[in-house]
Structure formats: C-alpha cells, structure tokens
Amino acid sequence: MLWPIAFVIATSEPPVSDALAATDSPKTLRAAFTLEVTSGEALRIIRFDPRLTGPAMWQLTEAKGRNDSLDGVLEGWSVDTSADGLLFPDNLSERLGAFVDLQDAGAAWTVDFRPAVTGGDTSFDIQASQHLAGRVWLDPMSRRFVRVEYESVGRFRVDGVGRIDRLSQNYVLGQDREFGLSYVTAFELSFTAGRGPVTRSQTISARLLDVEFFFASPEALAAWQAGRD
C-alpha cells in the first residue's frame, strides 16, 4: 500500500504554478453564457452576452417555482456588465498565497490553504476569510485545477449579517482548449445563518449550459496571440 505524500510547496513552482496560470484569464477575454440556477424547487435559466447593451445583456429565459431569495441574487447579478468574470476562479493566485500544503495521492492531488484577503474583497469576504479553509483539487496529468472548495471552520459573526453557522462554496472547473484556460462550469453556495433564535439555510447551485469565449476586439486578440509567440 502506498501512503499519500504531503509536503509544503511554493505556488510559484510546478505543478501549482501551471494550474494557477491557467486560471489567470486575459482582461480582454469576454464570454457569453447560459446558466441554470436552482435553489430548493426553484429554477431559473439566464443568458448573459456582453456584446448586447441595456436589459438585453441579461435575459431570463426560463423560470419555475417561487424563491424570493434566489430572485434577489439574480437581480444583483443583472446590473453586473462584467459578469463573465464569474466564470474564472476568484483571484485564486492571491487567495493561495506563497506556500500551500500539497498532498500527492497519485490520481488525485489536493492543495490545502488558508484563503488570503485580496484587493477586490467586500467587507463580508474579509471577515469570512478568517474562518474558511480552502482546498483545490489538481489533476497531475494535465496540471490543471478541477475543483475549488471553501468550508467554514466553526461558527463566526459578520457585521450586518449576524451569526454564520456554516458556509461552503464549491466550484467545478472545466478546460478551454482554444485559449488554454480553466473556467467555472458549476458552483454551489450553501450556508446556515441566524440572528438570535432565528436560523435560515439556503443552497444555490448553478451549472453552465453553454459558453462562448471571445476577445473584446480584434486588436485584443492580436495582442494575445502575439504574446503566445
């Protein structure tokens, strides 16, 4: 029997550095996508296309079941003109920091880390990150991340929100061969929170139904291609 090998590795070294590089998308890369979002019995299918303008950029194409919390989340998304940024892991290079714990178990490698605060974090993100443990699953053959997980460690409080009993975020990553990038194909956010004796739980799941990547302009594509030469 072979025992897993665990060791500390710098994120600037392969294979972690290769996997991180694939999550770092060019700023000029855009995406149009269709997303299926569910919470409880409610389902919404939404379409985002940054090439369109105004309300046409976000379109609700199907809705089943009532869920006010889910609709509130989607309403917040609907004002985001750069929502395609959600398809890429959130500042993963900064989150991992300089060193991580890597466990080499052969077919499945795991990278454990404590999420670092990044420049784009909200007040909630900053407070929650102190109570989260992160884990990334790495495919040793492709040197690409295939899953990102965040799980809360114990209860904690967030200003303006109250008590968080449990919080987890999970992302499944796919690979785009044309541009050589890792992107989010599905995610799930689950939490239990409360104020005093009142507790509520919610799980929001989403999966990508289709996606089209493209550059913001022919000049941006040419610059990216030149950088690969």
C-alpha positions as CSV (number, residue, x, y, z in Angstrom):
1,M,0.0,0.0,0.0
2,L,1.3,3.4,-1.0
3,W,0.8,6.2,1.5
4,P,-0.1,9.7,0.3
5,I,2.9,12.1,0.3
6,A,2.3,15.5,1.8
7,F,4.7,18.4,1.6
8,V,4.8,22.2,1.5
9,I,5.3,23.7,-1.9
10,A,5.7,27.3,-3.2
11,T,2.8,28.4,-5.5
12,S,5.5,29.7,-7.9
13,E,6.6,26.1,-8.6
14,P,5.1,23.5,-10.9
15,P,2.6,21.9,-10.9
16,V,0.8,24.6,-8.8
17,S,2.2,27.5,-10.9
18,D,1.0,25.9,-14.1
19,A,-2.5,25.3,-12.7
20,L,-2.7,28.9,-11.4
21,A,-1.5,30.3,-14.8
22,A,-4.5,28.6,-16.5
23,T,-6.9,30.4,-14.1
24,D,-5.5,33.8,-14.9
25,S,-7.6,35.0,-17.9
26,P,-6.6,38.0,-20.0
27,K,-8.6,41.1,-19.0
28,T,-9.8,41.5,-22.6
29,L,-11.3,38.0,-22.8
30,R,-15.1,38.0,-22.6
31,A,-17.7,35.3,-22.6
32,A,-21.4,34.9,-23.4
33,F,-23.0,32.1,-21.5
34,T,-26.2,30.4,-20.4
35,L,-26.6,29.5,-16.7
36,E,-29.1,27.2,-14.9
37,V,-29.5,28.3,-11.3
38,T,-31.5,26.4,-8.7
39,S,-32.4,26.8,-5.1
40,G,-34.8,24.4,-3.5
41,E,-37.6,23.7,-6.0
42,A,-37.0,26.9,-7.9
43,L,-35.1,27.0,-11.2
44,R,-34.0,30.0,-13.4
45,I,-32.2,29.9,-16.7
46,I,-30.4,33.1,-17.5
47,R,-28.4,34.3,-20.5
48,F,-25.6,36.8,-20.4
49,D,-24.0,38.4,-23.5
50,P,-21.7,41.4,-23.1
51,R,-21.9,42.2,-26.8
52,L,-25.5,43.4,-26.2
53,T,-26.5,46.5,-24.4
54,G,-29.0,47.5,-21.7
55,P,-31.6,45.0,-20.5
56,A,-30.7,42.7,-23.4
57,M,-27.4,41.9,-21.8
58,W,-29.1,39.8,-19.1
59,Q,-32.1,37.7,-20.2
60,L,-34.3,35.4,-18.1
61,T,-35.2,32.6,-20.5
62,E,-37.0,30.2,-18.1
63,A,-38.4,30.4,-14.6
64,K,-40.0,27.7,-12.4
65,G,-41.1,27.9,-8.8
66,R,-41.0,30.8,-6.4
67,N,-37.9,31.8,-4.5
68,D,-37.6,35.4,-3.4
69,S,-34.0,34.9,-2.1
70,L,-32.9,33.4,-5.4
71,D,-34.5,36.2,-7.4
72,G,-32.8,38.7,-5.2
73,V,-29.4,37.2,-6.0
74,L,-30.2,37.2,-9.8
75,E,-31.3,40.8,-9.5
76,G,-27.9,41.7,-8.1
77,W,-26.2,39.9,-11.0
78,S,-28.4,41.7,-13.6
79,V,-26.6,45.0,-13.0
80,D,-23.2,43.5,-13.5
81,T,-21.9,44.3,-17.0
82,S,-18.8,42.2,-16.5
83,A,-20.5,39.1,-15.0
84,D,-18.4,36.8,-17.3
85,G,-15.7,37.4,-14.7
86,L,-17.7,35.0,-12.5
87,L,-16.5,32.1,-14.8
88,F,-13.0,32.4,-13.6
89,P,-11.8,31.4,-10.1
90,D,-11.9,34.5,-7.8
91,N,-8.3,35.8,-7.6
92,L,-7.0,32.3,-6.9
93,S,-3.4,33.2,-7.2
94,E,-3.8,35.8,-4.5
95,R,-6.0,33.5,-2.4
96,L,-3.4,30.7,-2.2
97,G,-0.6,32.9,-1.1
98,A,3.1,32.0,-1.4
99,F,3.1,28.5,0.0
100,V,0.5,25.7,0.3
101,D,0.2,22.2,1.6
102,L,0.1,19.7,-1.3
103,Q,-0.8,16.1,-0.8
104,D,0.2,13.7,-3.7
105,A,-2.0,10.7,-3.6
106,G,-1.4,9.6,-7.2
107,A,-4.6,10.2,-9.2
108,A,-5.9,13.0,-7.0
109,W,-3.7,15.7,-5.7
110,T,-5.1,18.2,-3.1
111,V,-3.8,21.7,-2.3
112,D,-4.8,23.0,1.2
113,F,-4.6,26.6,2.1
114,R,-6.0,29.4,4.2
115,P,-7.6,31.9,1.9
116,A,-5.8,35.3,1.8
117,V,-7.6,38.6,1.5
118,T,-7.5,40.2,-2.0
119,G,-7.9,43.8,-3.1
120,G,-11.4,43.2,-4.5
121,D,-12.9,41.6,-1.4
122,T,-16.0,43.0,0.2
123,S,-16.3,43.5,4.0
124,F,-18.2,40.2,4.2
125,D,-15.3,38.4,2.2
126,I,-12.7,39.9,4.5
127,Q,-14.4,38.8,7.7
128,A,-15.4,35.4,6.4
129,S,-12.0,34.5,5.0
130,Q,-10.6,34.4,8.6
131,H,-12.9,31.4,9.2
132,L,-12.5,29.5,6.0
133,A,-10.3,26.6,4.9
134,G,-9.6,26.2,1.2
135,R,-8.8,23.1,-0.8
136,V,-8.1,22.8,-4.5
137,W,-8.1,19.5,-6.4
138,L,-5.3,19.3,-9.0
139,D,-5.1,16.8,-11.9
140,P,-1.4,15.8,-12.0
141,M,-1.6,14.7,-15.7
142,S,-3.0,18.0,-17.1
143,R,-1.5,20.2,-14.4
144,R,-4.9,21.9,-14.1
145,F,-7.2,22.6,-11.2
146,V,-10.5,20.7,-11.4
147,R,-12.3,21.8,-8.2
148,V,-12.1,24.6,-5.6
149,E,-13.7,24.2,-2.2
150,Y,-14.1,26.6,0.7
151,E,-15.5,25.4,4.0
152,S,-16.1,27.3,7.3
153,V,-14.3,26.2,10.4
154,G,-16.7,26.7,13.3
155,R,-19.3,29.4,13.8
156,F,-18.5,33.1,13.3
157,R,-20.1,36.5,13.1
158,V,-20.2,39.0,10.3
159,D,-21.1,42.7,10.8
160,G,-24.5,43.5,9.3
161,V,-25.3,39.8,8.7
162,G,-25.2,38.1,12.1
163,R,-24.2,34.6,13.0
164,I,-22.9,32.2,10.3
165,D,-23.3,28.6,11.5
166,R,-22.0,27.1,8.3
167,L,-20.7,28.3,5.0
168,S,-19.4,26.4,2.0
169,Q,-18.6,27.3,-1.6
170,N,-17.6,24.7,-4.2
171,Y,-16.6,25.3,-7.8
172,V,-16.1,22.7,-10.6
173,L,-13.6,23.7,-13.3
174,G,-13.5,22.8,-17.0
175,Q,-10.8,23.5,-19.5
176,D,-11.0,25.6,-22.7
177,R,-8.6,24.1,-25.2
178,E,-8.6,27.1,-27.6
179,F,-7.3,29.6,-25.0
180,G,-5.8,27.1,-22.6
181,L,-7.8,28.4,-19.6
182,S,-9.6,26.9,-16.7
183,Y,-13.1,28.2,-16.0
184,V,-16.0,27.5,-13.7
185,T,-18.6,25.1,-15.1
186,A,-20.6,24.7,-12.0
187,F,-20.7,26.1,-8.4
188,E,-22.7,25.7,-5.2
189,L,-23.1,28.1,-2.3
190,S,-24.6,26.8,0.9
191,F,-25.0,28.5,4.2
192,T,-26.8,28.4,7.5
193,A,-27.1,31.8,9.3
194,G,-29.1,33.3,12.1
195,R,-29.9,36.2,14.4
196,G,-30.8,35.1,17.9
197,P,-33.1,32.1,17.8
198,V,-34.0,32.6,14.1
199,T,-32.0,30.4,11.7
200,R,-32.2,30.1,8.0
201,S,-30.5,27.9,5.4
202,Q,-30.1,28.2,1.7
203,T,-28.3,26.4,-1.1
204,I,-27.8,28.0,-4.5
205,S,-26.5,25.8,-7.3
206,A,-25.6,26.8,-10.8
207,R,-24.3,24.9,-13.9
208,L,-23.1,26.3,-17.2
209,L,-25.2,25.1,-20.1
210,D,-23.1,26.7,-22.8
211,V,-20.3,29.3,-23.1
212,E,-18.6,31.2,-26.0
213,F,-15.3,32.9,-25.3
214,F,-14.0,35.7,-27.4
215,F,-11.8,38.8,-27.2
216,A,-13.2,42.3,-26.7
217,S,-11.7,43.4,-30.0
218,P,-9.6,42.2,-33.0
219,E,-6.7,44.2,-31.5
220,A,-7.0,42.4,-28.2
221,L,-7.0,39.0,-29.9
222,A,-3.9,40.0,-31.9
223,A,-2.1,41.2,-28.8
224,W,-2.9,37.9,-27.0
225,Q,-1.7,35.9,-30.0
226,A,1.5,37.9,-30.2
227,G,2.2,37.2,-26.5
228,R,2.0,33.5,-27.1
229,D,4.6,33.6,-29.9
